[in-house]
Amino acid sequence: MSKMTIKVRESKKSEAAGDSPQKIYRIKSLSTDVYEDDWEDGEGEHVNYWSGSDVLGRKMYKEFSSLGDILRMLNDEYLYIWKDADNIKNWAIFDDPDLKDEIRFDCETMVDVDNNVANESDIESWRKGKKKLFNAHSVLYVTAEYTTYASAAELTEDAKKIGLNTI
């Protein structure tokens, strides 16, 4: 078996980060339930559901460097809830003392039959019973972990353990 040779050099990220821990955020789960809503009777029949992985695919499982990065990705990728930038402000932290290693965010958005965010005119017509609207309730769970970046010396040792030479 021949040995491979690699050249190891410090990356800018490694030099900047050193051994200080970095926080990595991940989406643990994301889903949306849609209910018919009536001004007088409130939330009614459950009419639709989708999960974040149905919509986002592999993007759902990537690492993010901040909660803001997650929200920006969702702004670009996660259906109607994010078409209106003001809806980012609709997300609220759901205070659940039973959650140990994750945080929960909830978002309620009024939408029309085509899943477009309801505007003031739509809501006024809905209040008068002239338009059907729906409540889209999204739940996002996020986890975070700390990691450290390996130095070039550590990477070199790892390379040697699997039979690589360094130059």
N, C-alpha and C positions, 0 to 999 in steps of 0.2 A: 504494500500500500504506500503510495507516494504522499509526501507531506505537501500541504499548500503553504504559501507564504503570504502574509498580509502586512500592510503598513498601518500602524495605529497612530492616530493623532487626536489630540483633544478637540472636541467640538466646541463651538461658541456657547452652546447651551450648557454643556458640562462645565466649562470654565466659569460661566456666569452663576450657575446653580451651586457648584461645589457639592458639598454633602448636605446642604439644607433640604429639608423635606419639601416636596411639592405636592399640592393637593390636586387630585384627579377626580373629576365628577363623571358619573355615568347615569344614564336613564335606566332605572330599574324596571319601571313599567309606565305605560301611557295608554289611556283608553278614553273613549268618548261614548256616552249613552245619550240618546236623543228621545225626548218625551214630548208628546203633544201638550200644548199649554193653553189654558183658557183663562181669560181675565177674571171671571167670576168663580170658576171651579178649581183653578190652580193647575198643577201638573197632572197630566192624565196618562194615557196609554204610552207604553214604551214602544217606539217605532223604529229605532235603528241603533246599531252598535258597531264600532270598529276599534281595533287596537292600533297602537302606534306602529307596531311592526308591519301591519297591513299597509299602512300609508308610507312609512319611512324606509322599510326594508332594513338593510344593513346599517344605514346611518343611525338607526335607533341604538346601536350597540357600540358606537365609537366612544373614545375618551374625550372629555372636554376640560379645558383649563379653568372654566368659571361657570357659574350659574347663568351669567349673562350670555355666554357662548351657546348654552343650551336654548335659551329663549330666542336668541337671534336665529338659530337653525330652525326652530319651530316656526318662527315668523316667516321664514322663507319656504318651509316645506309642509307644514301641518294644516292643510285644508283651510276652511273658511274662518276658523277662530282667529287666524293670524292675518287675514286680508286687511284688517283695519288696525293700524299700529297702536291705536288707543286700547285695543283689547289686551295688550300685554299687561296693562295696568289692572285688568280684571282678574289676573291670577292672584290668589291669596294663599298664604301659608295656612294649612289646616293643622291646628295644634292638637296633636294626638300623643299623649304621654306614653302610650304603649309602643310607639315606634322607637327602636333602639339605634339602628344604624342607617336610617333613611329619613328623608323629609318629604312631606306630602304637600302638594299644591293643588288647589281646586280652581276651576274656572267655569262660570256659568255665562252662556251667551245665547241671546235670543236670535233665532234664524228663521228664514222663510222656508217654503216648500223646496226650494232649490239650494238650500244650505248657504244662502247669502246672509250676511249679518244684517239684522233688521235695523232700519234707520228710524228716525223720529216719526216720520209719516206712517211707516209700517206699524209702529207701536201704537200710534193714535188710532189707526183703523182697527187694530187688534182689540184695543180697549172698548171700542164701539161695537165689537162683534162682527165687523165687516171683513176681517182678514184672519187667516189661520197662521199662528206662529208656533214655534217649537223651542224648547229649552234644551240646548246642547250642554251637557255637564261633562267636562273633561277632568280627569284625575291624573296627575303626574307624580311619580315617586322618583326621587333622586338620591343616589348614594355618593359618598365621597371617601376617598382613601388617600393616605399619604404615601409617597414613594420618594426614594432618593435616586439621583442619577449616578451611575457608576463613573468612576474616574477612568482615564486611559490605562492606568496601571491595573485596575481591577479587570478591565476588558481584556488586557493583554494576558493576565493570568487565566482568565476563562478560555481564551483562545488556545493557550498552551495545553490546557487540560483536555482539549478535544483534538490535539495533535497538530496544531498550526504553529508555524515558525513566525517570528516577527522580524522586521527589518528596521 
